[in-house]
């Protein structure tokens, strides 16, 4: 895993943890900075990065991107988008 991918995974976990805590967090956190950080990191991925990861991030499928980076891509349910070719 590249450093950019590691940073993306950390940001995805931070986003997921923040969203899970929303029901009990007051005041509600602003999620926009986390989304912006993920967009910035995704833009830093090399062009030869795995097409599935690039697809998940471009479609804001953050849970799928996290599972992919954790080596659990098989757990991702097929969506309406065709899978990118490797």
C-alpha positions in Angstrom: 0.0 0.0 0.0 1.4 3.4 -0.9 1.6 6.3 1.5 -1.2 8.1 -0.3 -3.4 5.0 0.1 -2.5 4.7 3.8 -3.5 8.4 4.2 -6.8 7.8 2.4 -7.5 4.8 4.7 -6.8 6.9 7.8 -9.2 9.6 6.5 -11.9 7.1 5.6 -11.7 5.6 9.1 -11.9 9.1 10.6 -14.9 9.9 8.5 -16.6 6.7 9.4 -15.9 7.2 13.2 -17.2 10.7 13.0 -20.4 9.7 11.2 -21.0 6.8 13.8 -20.8 9.4 16.6 -23.2 11.9 15.0 -26.3 10.8 17.0 -24.6 11.6 20.3 -22.3 14.5 19.3 -23.4 18.1 20.1 -22.8 20.3 18.3 -22.7 18.4 15.1 -19.3 18.3 13.4 -18.7 19.8 10.0 -18.0 16.9 7.6 -17.0 19.1 4.7 -13.3 19.3 5.7 -13.1 15.5 5.8 -14.7 15.2 2.4 -12.3 17.9 1.1 -9.3 16.0 2.5 -10.5 12.8 0.8 -10.8 14.6 -2.5 -7.3 16.1 -2.1 -5.9 12.7 -1.3 -7.7 11.0 -4.2 -6.3 13.5 -6.6 -2.8 12.5 -5.4 -3.2 8.9 -6.4 -0.9 7.9 -9.3 -2.6 7.3 -12.6 -1.7 3.7 -12.4 -3.5 3.2 -9.1 -6.1 0.4 -9.0 -9.1 1.4 -11.1 -11.5 0.1 -8.5 -10.1 2.3 -5.8 -10.2 5.3 -8.2 -13.8 4.5 -9.1 -14.9 4.1 -5.5 -13.4 7.5 -4.5 -14.7 9.3 -7.6 -18.2 8.1 -6.9 -17.9 8.9 -3.1 -18.3 5.2 -2.3 -16.2 5.6 0.8 -17.2 2.4 2.5 -16.3 0.5 -0.6 -13.0 2.3 -0.8 -12.2 1.5 2.8 -13.0 -2.2 2.3 -10.8 -2.2 -0.8 -7.9 -0.7 1.1 -8.4 -3.2 4.0 -8.1 -6.1 1.5 -11.8 -6.9 1.7 -12.9 -5.9 -1.8 -14.8 -9.2 -2.1 -17.2 -7.9 0.5 -18.2 -5.0 -1.7 -21.7 -5.6 -3.2 -21.9 -5.0 -6.9 -23.6 -1.6 -7.6 -25.1 -0.3 -10.7 -21.8 0.9 -12.1 -19.8 -1.6 -14.2 -16.5 -2.6 -12.6 -13.5 -0.8 -14.1 -11.2 -3.1 -16.1 -7.8 -3.7 -14.7 
